Amino acid sequence: SGVGADDEIREKKLHLLCPAEMQPNGYYVHMKPMQYDAFQVLFVRPKNPDDEDKEADQQDDGTEISSPPPVDAFGDNRKADKLLVKMTSTTGQVVQILLNDHGFQNMMEGQVNVLWTGGPLKVVAIKGMRPNPYQKINHFPRTSEVTRKDRMYLQIIKMKQKYPTDFNFVPLTFVLPDQYAEAMKILYQDDTPYIIKPSTSSRGRGITILNKKKRLKNKPDAKSVVSQYIDNPLLINDLKFDLRIYVLVTSFDPLIIYIYKEGLVRFATEQYKSATSTPNRFVHLTNYSVNKMNKEKFVPNVSQDEDNTGSKWSLDGLKEHWNSIGVNYDEQMEKIYDICVKTFIGVRKTVAAVTERLVPFRSNCFELFGFDILFDEKYNPWLLEVNLTPSLICDSPLDYKIKGQMVCDIFNMVGLVPCPMKHAEEFRFFIEISSFHFVEKLDVFRLH
């Protein structure tokens, strides 16, 4: 793996490594989660209901979303040390409220402690920040290698050629238009339905189900992928569902991955009968942005404690359900952890090389990814896609509970420093964050 003994020792301890609570002689800000009632008061709803989708999962399509004006939800009640954040290309209400609550002021330009952007990290942004060791950026450069659907598939296939039995967690996929001829040959010979997705879209936009009667007629101009449809999905209450798994990467050299122990279970809102049934989006797609539009069947969450009812569950709710029917939840999650780790193995060297060239300090970057996982009826997990900047929209108590706590834990783990201290590292001490599952390096290379 190219990792030295010291790095291996350090990495084994990293599940205990996070910043200290703010002490008289310490330099790290400790983030504390806010109660749902506090979020409810502070969270400002968009006036236009359509605006709430602006913070949904971002893709690396270069699209810039206008930033909100600086918001100060807590007046002038600030700490003496300067804590500054710049937020671009995202609404990011949860992040903004939490940072404001802990003394951070919004800045539109200049040096900041935290740069939070919804789009991919651009070179100009890094150069504009002139990062110091205490500054944090919520993206690594070139992570589009996993967040673009076409590049993710090509990376995984590249690894599958080396390790044929270890990378069988993506459906048969073709990248268009490059593999159009090959795709057409297979599509017309195979009775299995296929699904076509734009490479950089999100929220179910541009997705089409291709059955035997409806195949590709023309070669698409834009980058897209066409994948074999998982026609035997695992169902709950006769509904399709997928899992949103939150994965935090704090380093690509060495590869350091944390997987959040909570997440979301997102349901379709119409009963699934077969892949060849009517191409109803509410049957085949599990995207929350799609199914909430099914006004008659969508069941919103109304309580953070009711996490296994309605159209969106928590992973804890799924655990309770699976355990009640004799399915070992922990065994299923181990399969998912394996997928998450292996997905990053193929891009580790690329991202690490670009990061080393562009980012001056190894501690500057961190990134949260959203893995979408679908189980088939045999409890085999399939990776559907990896989302750049997974949605932090909170429109239910369950969202506030899961996403608010997660953002707190992320900032506690990466360490937010009020001011540039030369010896800040000396004041770190070990404290366990139990909400994240640490993936040990030794488990990463279980390849045959």
Stockholm file with secondary structure:
# STOCKHOLM 1.0

chainA/1-448         SGVGADDEIREKKLHLLCPAEMQPNGYYVHMKPMQYDAFQVLFVRPKNPDDEDKEADQQDDGTEISSPPPVDAFGDNRKADKLLVKMTSTTGQVVQILLNDHGFQNMMEGQVNVLWTGGPLKVVAIKGMRPNPYQKINHFPRTSEVTRKDRMYLQIIKMKQKYPTDFNFVPLTFVLPDQYAEAMKILYQDDTPYIIKPSTSSRGRGITILNKKKRLKNKPDAKSVVSQYIDNPLLINDLKFDLRIYVLVTSFDPLIIYIYKEGLVRFATEQYKSATSTPNRFVHLTNYSVNKMNKEKFVPNVSQDEDNTGSKWSLDGLKEHWNSIGVNYDEQMEKIYDICVKTFIGVRKTVAAVTERLVPFRSNCFELFGFDILFDEKYNPWLLEVNLTPSLICDSPLDYKIKGQMVCDIFNMVGLVPCPMKHAEEFRFFIEISSFHFVEKLDVFRLH
#=GR chainA/1-448 SS CCCCHHHHHHHHHGGGEECCCCCTTCCCBCCCCCCHHHHHHHCCCCSSGGGGGGGSCBCSSCCCCCCCCCCCTTTTCCCSSCCEEEEESCCCHHHHHHHHHTTCEECSSSCCSEEEESSCCCHHHHHHHCCCTTCEESCCTTTHHHHSHHHHHHHHHHHHHHSTTTCCCSCCEEEETTTHHHHHHHHHHCCSCEEEEETTCCTTTTCEEECTTSCCCSCCSSCEEEEECCCSBCEETTEEEEEEEEEEEEEETTEEEEEEEEEEEEECSSCCCCTTSCCCHHHHCCCHHHHTTCTTTCCCCCCTTCTTSTTEEEHHHHHHHHHHTTCCHHHHHHHHHHHHHHHHHTTHHHHHHHHHHHCSCTTSBCEEEEEEEEEBTTCCEEEEEEEESCCCCCCSHHHHHHHHHHHHHHHHHHCBCSSCCTTGGGGCEECCCTTEEEECHHHHTCCC
#=GC SS_cons         CCCCHHHHHHHHHGGGEECCCCCTTCCCBCCCCCCHHHHHHHCCCCSSGGGGGGGSCBCSSCCCCCCCCCCCTTTTCCCSSCCEEEEESCCCHHHHHHHHHTTCEECSSSCCSEEEESSCCCHHHHHHHCCCTTCEESCCTTTHHHHSHHHHHHHHHHHHHHSTTTCCCSCCEEEETTTHHHHHHHHHHCCSCEEEEETTCCTTTTCEEECTTSCCCSCCSSCEEEEECCCSBCEETTEEEEEEEEEEEEEETTEEEEEEEEEEEEECSSCCCCTTSCCCHHHHCCCHHHHTTCTTTCCCCCCTTCTTSTTEEEHHHHHHHHHHTTCCHHHHHHHHHHHHHHHHHTTHHHHHHHHHHHCSCTTSBCEEEEEEEEEBTTCCEEEEEEEESCCCCCCSHHHHHHHHHHHHHHHHHHCBCSSCCTTGGGGCEECCCTTEEEECHHHHTCCC
//
